[in-house]
Amino acid sequence: MEIKGSVALVTGANRGIGHAFARSLIDHGAAKVYAATRDPANVTDPDLVPLRLDVTDPESVAAAAAVADDVSIVINNAGIGGAGTKLLEGSFDGARQAMEVNYFGTWAVSRAFAPALARNGGGALVNMLSLASWASQAQFAGYAASKAAQWSLTDALRRALYTQGTLVVGVHVGFVETDLSAWTDAPKVSPATVAELTMQALAGDRFEVLVDEETRRVKAALSQPVSAPPVA
């Protein structure tokens, strides 16, 4: 995938990993980068083109796809944690919202922009996933479920869009230095690292990015028998 001269769109591009993706695309020579967000006023980077897009609103998704019909790279980055849902008690509202944004939102954007990618030579579709796609914990069961579903969706999209020449890339990482992981002091990688490794994957036509060592360890362990959890 050639990034130089491309036209790209990044959802949730006003901050965090999304803004790092957008900046990295510019730094690698993209001709135009749409910064898609629910409130375009939040996009303050003058190198980006603000675009209104709420991934949970079908009309908003359709309108954005009509405007940004020149894209050759789409990065599904918008996401939420859904941490308000506890595993064994309380409301499911947080988990439902995580599924709406992380899973159905990614699906809606991918479906809306797939025709444009086909018309523009195939291009690439990137989904921002997580180590949690493969490993859940009680404190973020809803988030992990949404990321596991998003991983499954990414595989389906990879197979379906291959015939139109679209490279579909899944990006997996543990904790990143963003607001979403502010609750923990565990080791974290920078948004810039996530973005740069993703650009390298695009340039090398690679289907998957495993950003950090912990993510690589968890991915490798998927082939091992299920065992009892360690006793605290």
Order of alpha helices (4+ residues) and beta strands (2+ residues): beta-alpha-beta-beta-alpha-beta-alpha-alpha-beta-alpha-beta-alpha-beta-alpha
